[in-house]
Amino acid sequence: MVRFIVLLALVVSLGYANSLHTELKNILGQNSYHAKKKFLQIIFKEEQKFYTQSEVDIHKVLVALKEHNLLRLDFKKTKDLQLSFATEQNNPLLFMKMLQNSLNVLGYSTPSTQKVMRDSSGFLWKVRFKSSSAIDPVLFAKELKKQHCYITQIKRYSKSNWRFNIDIRNIDIVPQTIALNKKTKLKKPHNPYWIDVERARTIVLNSPKANSWYPYIVFYDRDLNILDNITKERKSYNEQFSVPRNAKYVKISDIYTLENLKRGLSIYISK
């Protein structure tokens, strides 16, 4: 009986170590992991502390790596930072809104979309930024947590190429519904405006003189395929757009910074 208990404890311990060190390899990359393996074994000696309900707690792991200066995020020069975000929950609009909220807070705005894919396994959004460093995964995880979203896995393909698998089952963000044929004031945005335009045919936007708005407007269908993408390099105060056929959502932003919309906008949607 005693031998059985000892054997069971050993199996559980090995299970913890295998799962934890698999995630460490994913986060650090194979070469970096093997170069630092002895140090990592010391840091993560008490494996069970880095688990929550039998799953590796990615946030705890990231904090420990950062505290020991093992993430190494800076580049020698500005380069393309490629980030892929994936979720099993098939709700692309909420997923992209949540990501944009978090990325904006961290100083990453107007990403260049490289790939959008939706299938039976969930949703993937791949973007690219010009940056002098990789995204700080600890700060990113904190921002996601504020929106009740959690990183379940990270894969670091190179210093400038990362993939984040994210659980968004508890997310709580919905697009705005604007009354038709009525002028509506939109408050100063902390994130781009997302508005349901399924019943709309025309949108009129007015910007107060105190703004310095450079329009960035994107229309999407219900599967988040881009139907139209409009940018204006000149400051604008009045814009009118025809809503593309099959459009479900419109994202309204600024090509530079949301601070240019500090006085908000007025919107009029007609059918």
C-alpha positions, 0 to 999 in steps of 0.5 A: 500500500505504501509502495502504491502511494509513493508510486502514485505521488511519483507519477503525479509529480512527473505529470506536473513536470512534463506539462510545465516544462512543455509550456516552458519550451513553448514560451522560451523556444527550444534552444533557449529552454535547453540553454537555461534548463538547469536554471529553470529546474531551480526556479520551477522546482516546486512545480505544483505552485504553477498549476491551477486546477491541474492545468499549467497557470500560464500567467504564474509561469510568465511572471516567474520568467520575467522576474528572473529576466528570462523573457528577453523581449527587446530587439537590436533594431525595429523589425516586424513583430508577428502575433497570432491569436487563436481561440476555440470559442467561435465568436470572432467579433468579441474576440477581435474587440477584446484583443484590440482593447488589450493591444491599444492599452499596451501601445499597439494600434492599427495592426496590419492583418495578415490572416483571418480564419474561422473554422470548426476549431475556432478562430485565428487572427494573425497581425503584424506590427513594426516594433523594437521589442516583442509584446510583454506577455505578462502585461498582455495577460494582465489586460486580458484578465481584466476582460475575463479572458485567459491565455491557455498556451503560448508558442514562441516560434522566434523572438519576433513571432508569437502565438497566443491561445486564449480562452474567451468563454467569459468575455462580456463585450457587445457591439453597439446598436444605434437607433435608425433615423436619429442623430446619436452622440458617441462618447470619447472612445477608449477603443474603436467604436463597433456598431451593428449596421445590419439594417443600415444603408447609409451612415453619416458621421460628424466630428466636433471642431475640437477633434483632429479626426483622420477616419479609419472605417472598416465594414465587416460581414457577420463572419468578420470578412472585410467588405470595405476599408476606408482611410483618410489621410486628411483631417475630416469633420463630416463623412458619409458612407454607403453601407456595403451589401451584407455588412453586419458591423462597422469599426470606426477609428482613427488611423493614428490615435483615438486621442484624435476623437477626444470629443467623440463623434455624432452618428446618423444611420438611415435605412 
